[in-house]
Amino acid sequence: RDPLTRAAYPRLVVESDRLFRRITSPHRPGAVSVRFTTCPEPYVSADELIASVTDPRLLEVATVAGDPHRRHPLMDSTRGGAYDRFRAVHDILGHAGLGLGFDRNGEFAAWLYQARLHSALARRARATELHGQHSVYWTTGRMAEPKAVLLDPQLLRRSRQLAQALGTN
């Protein structure tokens, strides 16, 4: 019900879709094809995902459409919908583009890097989707159920400051 949250998520969708179109446009050199699959884990490792995106320039994304616990309250969760496309952009730019793993450090570094590709408003929603979710995963060992909330800006600022102090951004 929060108006800022209700504004941030549509902004994230618009900006992620712009990146998705740019990355997947067959008219652009180096375009990546994306296939939305029902296979729960299309890659056994980040290295396998990176190799697939590098050559043959294909990314498979496990769609959230078939899992009622993974559907997002404010992002279209149909097969190939906004939530799937957002996740594809993250995998292509954050993991394959930077050669980062799915571990805590790889997810954190991808979140930091991709922040520069979005407006301040969209970054707020992105933080929940990337930083918030991977923090829950690495703390509990389970994927967080998608939520439509915005993380406290002070928490995010401290996370970025810590990254700077550690020299990881």
matplotlib code that plots the C-alpha trace (Angstrom):
import matplotlib.pyplot as plt

x = [0.0, 3.0, 2.9, 6.7, 6.8, 4.0, 6.0, 9.4, 8.4, 6.9, 10.0, 12.2, 10.1, 10.4, 14.1, 14.8, 12.7, 14.8, 18.0, 16.4, 15.5, 18.9, 20.7, 18.4, 17.8, 18.8, 19.9, 22.7, 26.1, 26.5, 22.8, 21.8, 18.8, 16.8, 14.7, 12.2, 12.1, 10.3, 13.5, 14.0, 17.8, 18.9, 22.6, 24.5, 27.0, 27.7, 30.5, 28.0, 25.7, 28.6, 29.8, 26.3, 25.9, 29.4, 28.9, 26.3, 24.9, 21.9, 20.5, 17.9, 15.9, 13.8, 10.4, 8.6, 5.2, 4.9, 5.7, 3.1, 5.7, 8.0, 5.4, 6.0, 3.1, 3.9, 5.8, 4.2, 5.1, 3.8, 6.3, 8.6, 6.9, 8.5, 9.9, 11.5, 13.0, 14.3, 16.1, 17.5, 19.0, 20.6, 22.1, 23.4, 24.9, 25.7, 26.9, 27.8, 28.9, 31.2, 32.1, 30.6, 29.4, 26.2, 27.9, 27.4, 30.2, 29.2, 25.6, 26.6, 29.1, 26.4, 24.0, 26.5, 27.5, 24.0, 22.9, 24.5, 22.1, 19.0, 17.4, 17.3, 13.7, 14.2, 17.4, 15.2, 13.1, 16.2, 17.8, 14.9, 15.0, 18.7, 20.4, 17.5, 16.8, 20.4, 20.9, 18.0, 19.3, 22.8, 21.4, 18.7, 19.7, 16.3, 15.1, 13.0, 9.4, 9.2, 7.9, 6.8, 8.7, 11.6, 14.6, 15.6, 17.9, 20.3, 20.8, 21.6, 23.9, 25.8, 26.0, 27.6, 30.0, 31.1, 31.8, 33.8, 35.8, 36.5, 37.3, 34.7, 32.9]
y = [0.0, 2.3, 4.8, 4.8, 1.0, 1.1, 3.6, 1.9, -1.5, -0.3, 1.9, -1.2, -3.1, -0.3, 0.0, -3.7, -4.2, -1.5, -3.4, -6.7, -5.5, -4.0, -7.3, -9.6, -7.5, -9.7, -6.5, -5.8, -7.5, -10.0, -10.3, -13.1, -15.3, -16.0, -19.1, -19.3, -22.9, -24.9, -26.7, -25.6, -25.3, -25.0, -24.6, -26.6, -23.7, -20.1, -21.3, -23.3, -20.2, -18.0, -20.5, -20.7, -16.9, -16.5, -19.1, -20.1, -16.7, -18.4, -18.0, -20.3, -18.8, -21.0, -19.2, -18.4, -19.0, -22.5, -21.9, -20.1, -19.3, -17.5, -15.2, -11.5, -9.4, -6.3, -7.8, -9.9, -13.5, -15.3, -17.2, -14.7, -11.9, -8.9, -10.8, -13.5, -10.7, -8.9, -12.1, -12.6, -9.2, -9.8, -13.2, -11.8, -8.5, -9.5, -13.1, -13.7, -10.2, -9.9, -13.6, -13.7, -16.8, -17.4, -17.2, -14.5, -12.3, -12.8, -11.8, -8.8, -7.6, -8.0, -6.0, -3.2, -3.2, -3.2, -0.3, 2.2, 1.0, 2.1, 5.3, 6.0, 4.9, 1.6, 0.9, 0.8, -2.0, -3.7, -3.7, -5.8, -8.2, -8.7, -7.6, -8.5, -11.9, -13.1, -11.9, -14.0, -17.0, -16.7, -16.3, -19.0, -21.3, -20.8, -18.5, -15.6, -15.4, -12.3, -9.3, -5.8, -3.7, -1.3, -1.8, 0.9, 3.3, 3.5, -0.3, 0.0, 2.9, 0.9, -2.1, 0.1, 1.7, -1.6, -2.7, 0.4, -0.1, -3.7, -2.6, -4.8, -2.3]
z = [0.0, 0.3, -2.6, -2.8, -3.1, -5.7, -7.7, -7.4, -8.8, -12.0, -12.5, -12.0, -14.6, -17.2, -16.7, -16.6, -19.7, -21.5, -20.6, -21.5, -25.0, -25.5, -24.4, -26.5, -29.6, -32.6, -34.3, -31.8, -32.0, -29.1, -28.4, -26.0, -26.6, -23.5, -23.0, -20.1, -18.9, -16.3, -15.4, -11.7, -12.1, -15.7, -14.7, -12.1, -11.5, -12.4, -14.6, -16.7, -17.0, -17.9, -20.6, -22.1, -22.2, -23.7, -26.4, -27.7, -26.3, -24.7, -21.2, -19.7, -16.9, -14.6, -14.8, -11.6, -13.2, -12.0, -8.4, -6.3, -3.7, -6.1, -7.7, -7.2, -5.8, -8.0, -11.0, -13.7, -12.8, -15.9, -18.0, -19.5, -17.6, -16.0, -13.0, -15.3, -17.5, -14.5, -13.4, -16.9, -16.9, -13.5, -14.7, -18.0, -16.7, -13.1, -13.4, -17.1, -17.8, -14.8, -14.5, -11.0, -9.1, -7.2, -3.9, -1.3, -2.7, -6.3, -5.6, -3.6, -6.2, -9.0, -6.9, -6.5, -10.1, -11.5, -9.3, -11.7, -14.5, -12.7, -11.4, -7.7, -7.4, -9.3, -7.2, -4.1, -5.5, -7.0, -3.5, -2.1, -5.1, -5.1, -1.9, 0.3, -1.2, -1.3, 2.3, 3.4, 1.4, 2.9, 6.4, 6.3, 3.5, 1.9, -0.9, 0.4, -0.8, -3.1, -1.3, -2.4, 0.1, 0.1, 2.3, 4.7, 2.8, 5.8, 5.6, 1.9, 2.5, 5.2, 2.9, 0.2, 2.7, 3.9, 0.4, -0.2, 3.0, 1.9, -1.6, -3.2, -5.4]

ax = plt.figure().add_subplot(projection="3d")
ax.plot(x, y, z, "-o")
ax.set_aspect("equal")
plt.show()
